[in-house]
Amino acid sequence: MTLTRRRFLSIAAASAALPRAAHAEAWQGHAFGAEVSITIRGERAQAQHGLSQARTVLRDIERLFSLFDPNSALSHLNRNGLLLAPDPQFLALMRSADWAYQLTGGLFDPSVQQLWQGIAQNHNPTAYFDTVGWERVKFDAQQVALDVGQALTFNGIAQGYATDQVSAILIAHGFSDVLVNIGEHRGIGGSWRLGIQDPKHGLLGSRILNNGAIATSSPQGTPLGKEGHIVHAKARPRWSTVSVEAPTATLADSLSTAMVMAPREQIEEIKREGDVTRVTLVDFDGDLITL
C-alpha cells in the first residue's frame, strides 16, 4: 500500500487509543487535501461541542494557508507577489517558517513551490532553481512580499500549525485527553499509540504519544519525479522516512521535512538546538535509527 506522508503515522488510526474507560468521540474529515481526524475522550455532548469548535478553527486556518483554495491568503500572495495587512496567524506561521529555515541551514524552504510545480509538469527542474530562496521573501505586519517569480508552499509546516491551533482551542475548552491528526499528530494527555510505517518497508514499530507532537516526512509517500515530493534547489533526500517528536506539531512538521535532506550529523545538531524530543530515521535499506 502506498501511503501519503500525512498518513505515515496513521496506519493505526482505527485503534490509536490505548484501552481506556472513557468514551471517545471522534470526527473525520478533509483539510489541506488530505484526511484528518480529531478524537476526544470525555462526555459525549461536551466532546461534540469541542469538535465543532475545532472544525471552525481548522476552516479558518485553511482559508489562510491552503493551496487547494484559490481564495486563500496564500493563493492570493502567490498570484500577486504581495499580501497587504497579513492576518496575525499568517505572520505567526511566517515567523515559524523563518526560524525553521535558520535552524536547518536553509533545508526548510517554503519558496520551493515553483520548483515543485515544474517537476510535477515534467519540466527541467534547473529552470526553477532561481525562484527558490526564502531569504528573498520579505514580511512584516504591513505586508508580505515575494521576489520576482517566487511562490510559497506551507505544506511542510501548515498542517503542523493547524494541529497546534486546534489543540490549543480544545485545551482552552477544558479537554485533557485528545488526539489531533491534521497531517501531523498532537496528543493532549494520553496515551495514544501510533504506528511507524515507511512507504517501501512497511510497519517498523510504534510510538506512544502523550503530551507532545509527532510529524513525519517520507519523500516517496507522494511520488513526484524521481525522488518524491520533498524538493529543494540544493539538496536531495538522504532518508526514506524521518519522524520527529517535539513539543509542538509546527516544529515537528517543519523539521521532519528538512531532516529528510540532512546528513545524520546535521540532524543531531538540529535536534540539540531545536528542543526536539526524539528523531526516528529510516534509511533506504529499511534500517531504523533512533536519535
C-alpha positions in Angstrom: 0.0 0.0 0.0 1.3 3.4 -0.9 0.9 6.0 1.8 1.0 9.8 1.6 3.4 11.4 4.0 0.5 12.6 6.1 -0.8 9.1 6.6 2.6 7.7 7.7 1.7 7.6 11.4 -2.0 7.0 10.9 -1.7 3.3 10.0 -3.0 2.5 13.4 -5.7 5.2 13.4 -8.6 2.9 13.9 -7.0 1.6 17.1 -4.9 4.6 18.0 -6.1 4.9 21.6 -4.8 2.6 24.2 -7.5 0.9 26.2 -9.3 3.4 28.4 -12.6 3.5 30.2 -13.7 7.0 28.9 -16.0 7.4 26.0 -14.2 8.6 22.8 -16.0 11.0 20.4 -14.3 11.3 17.0 -14.6 13.3 13.9 -13.1 12.6 10.5 -12.9 14.9 7.5 -10.7 16.6 5.0 -8.3 19.5 5.2 -5.3 20.6 3.1 -6.2 18.0 0.6 -5.9 15.0 3.0 -7.9 13.0 5.5 -7.8 14.4 9.1 -9.3 13.3 12.4 -9.8 14.5 15.9 -10.6 12.2 18.9 -11.8 13.4 22.3 -12.2 11.2 25.3 -14.9 12.5 27.6 -18.6 13.2 28.0 -20.4 13.0 24.6 -22.2 16.3 24.5 -19.2 18.2 25.7 -16.9 16.4 23.3 -19.2 17.1 20.3 -19.2 20.8 21.2 -15.4 20.7 21.3 -15.3 19.0 17.9 -17.5 21.7 16.5 -15.2 24.4 17.8 -12.1 22.6 16.4 -13.6 22.4 12.9 -14.3 26.1 12.9 -10.6 26.8 13.8 -9.5 24.4 11.1 -11.6 26.0 8.4 -10.2 29.4 9.4 -6.6 28.2 9.0 -7.4 26.6 5.7 -8.6 29.9 4.4 -5.2 31.3 5.2 -2.8 28.6 4.0 -4.4 26.1 1.7 -3.1 25.8 -1.9 -6.3 24.0 -2.7 -8.3 27.1 -2.1 -7.9 29.8 -4.8 -9.3 32.4 -2.4 -6.9 31.6 0.4 -4.4 34.3 1.6 -1.5 32.1 0.4 -3.1 31.7 -3.1 -3.6 35.5 -3.2 0.1 36.0 -2.3 1.3 33.6 -4.9 -0.8 35.2 -7.6 0.1 38.8 -6.8 3.5 38.5 -5.2 2.2 40.7 -2.4 -0.2 40.3 0.6 -1.1 43.5 2.4 -2.0 43.6 6.1 -1.5 39.9 6.6 -3.6 38.1 9.3 -1.7 37.7 12.6 -1.8 34.0 12.2 -0.2 34.3 8.7 2.6 36.3 10.3 2.9 33.8 13.1 3.4 31.0 10.6 5.9 33.1 8.6 7.9 33.6 11.7 7.9 29.9 12.5 8.9 29.1 8.9 11.8 31.6 9.2 13.0 30.1 12.4 13.0 26.6 10.8 14.8 28.0 7.8 17.6 29.4 10.1 17.7 26.3 12.3 18.1 23.9 9.3 20.6 26.0 7.4 18.1 26.6 4.6 16.9 23.0 4.2 13.4 24.0 5.2 12.5 26.5 2.5 8.8 27.3 1.7 9.8 29.1 -1.5 10.0 25.8 -3.5 6.5 26.0 -4.9 7.5 26.9 -8.4 10.1 24.2 -8.4 7.6 21.7 -7.2 5.1 22.7 -9.9 7.8 22.4 -12.5 8.7 18.9 -11.5 5.0 17.9 -11.4 4.7 19.1 -15.0 7.9 17.2 -16.1 9.8 20.4 -16.8 13.6 20.7 -16.3 14.0 21.4 -12.6 17.0 23.6 -13.1 14.8 26.2 -14.8 13.2 26.9 -11.5 16.2 26.9 -9.2 16.5 30.7 -9.3 12.9 31.1 -7.8 14.0 29.3 -4.6 15.3 31.4 -1.8 13.4 32.2 1.4 15.9 34.9 2.3 14.4 37.0 -0.6 10.9 36.8 0.9 10.2 40.0 3.0 7.5 40.2 5.6 6.3 42.4 8.5 3.0 43.5 9.9 2.3 45.7 6.9 2.9 43.2 4.1 4.4 40.0 2.8 6.3 40.5 -0.5 7.8 37.8 -2.8 10.7 38.3 -5.2 10.0 38.1 -8.9 8.9 34.6 -10.0 8.5 33.2 -6.4 5.7 31.3 -4.9 5.3 29.7 -1.5 4.0 26.4 -0.1 3.4 25.8 3.5 2.7 22.1 3.1 5.7 21.3 5.2 4.5 23.3 8.2 0.9 24.5 7.9 -0.6 21.1 8.8 1.5 21.1 12.0 0.4 24.7 12.7 -3.2 23.7 12.2 -2.7 20.8 14.6 -1.4 23.1 17.3 -4.1 25.7 16.9 -6.9 23.0 17.1 -5.2 21.5 20.1 -5.0 25.0 21.7 -8.7 25.6 21.3 -9.5 22.2 22.8 -7.2 22.8 25.8 -8.9 26.2 26.3 -12.3 24.5 26.4 -11.0 22.2 29.2 -10.3 19.0 27.3 -7.4 17.0 28.6 -7.5 13.7 26.7 -7.3 14.4 22.9 -5.6 13.2 19.8 -5.5 15.7 16.9 -4.4 14.4 13.5 -4.2 17.1 10.8 -1.5 15.5 8.8 0.7 15.6 11.9 -0.3 14.3 15.3 -0.5 16.0 18.7 -1.6 14.3 21.9 -3.1 16.0 24.9 -3.0 13.7 27.8 -2.8 10.2 26.6 -1.7 7.7 26.0 -2.1 7.3 22.2 -0.4 4.6 20.2 0.7 5.4 16.6 2.3 3.0 14.1 5.5 3.8 12.3 5.2 3.0 8.6 7.6 3.5 5.8 6.1 3.6 2.2 8.5 1.0 1.0 9.4 -1.1 4.0 6.1 -1.2 5.8 5.3 -1.2 9.5 8.5 -0.7 11.5 7.3 -0.1 15.0 5.1 2.2 17.1 5.3 5.2 19.4 3.2 6.2 22.4 2.2 9.8 22.3 1.2 11.7 25.5 1.6 15.4 25.8 3.5 16.3 22.7 3.6 16.1 18.9 4.9 13.9 16.2 5.3 14.5 12.5 6.8 12.6 9.7 8.1 13.0 6.1 8.6 10.3 3.5 9.6 11.7 0.1 8.2 8.7 -1.8 5.0 8.8 0.2 3.8 11.0 -2.6 5.6 10.1 -5.8 6.9 13.2 -7.7 9.6 12.9 -10.3 12.5 10.5 -9.3 12.9 11.5 -5.7 9.5 12.2 -4.3 7.5 15.3 -3.3 10.0 16.9 -0.9 12.1 19.1 -3.2 14.9 21.6 -2.8 17.2 23.5 -5.2 20.4 22.5 -3.5 19.7 19.2 -1.6 18.2 15.8 -2.2 16.6 13.2 0.0 19.0 11.2 2.2 16.4 9.2 4.1 13.4 7.2 3.2 11.4 8.5 6.2 12.0 10.9 9.1 9.8 11.1 12.2 10.3 14.0 14.6 8.8 14.2 18.2 8.7 17.7 19.6 6.6 19.9 22.0 4.7 21.4 19.0 3.4 20.0 15.7 4.6 23.1 13.9 8.2 22.4 14.9 7.9 18.7 14.3 6.4 19.2 10.9 9.0 21.7 9.6 11.9 19.8 11.0 10.8 16.4 9.6 10.6 18.0 6.2 14.1 19.4 6.4 15.7 16.4 8.0 14.8 14.2 5.1 17.6 16.0 3.2 20.1 16.4 6.1 23.1 14.1 6.9 23.0 12.5 10.3 25.5 14.9 11.9 23.3 17.9 11.0 20.2 16.1 12.2 21.9 15.6 15.6 22.8 19.2 15.7 19.3 20.4 14.8 17.9 18.0 17.5 20.2 19.6 20.1 19.4 23.2 19.2 15.7 22.8 18.3 14.1 21.4 21.5 13.4 18.1 19.8 12.5 15.1 21.9 13.3 12.2 19.5 14.1 11.7 15.9 13.5 8.4 14.1 15.3 7.8 10.8 14.6 5.1 8.2 17.3 4.7 5.5 16.7 3.4 2.0 17.6 -0.1 3.1 14.8 -0.1 5.7 17.1 0.2 8.7 15.7 2.3 11.6 17.8 4.6 13.6 16.6 6.4 16.8 18.3 9.6 18.0 
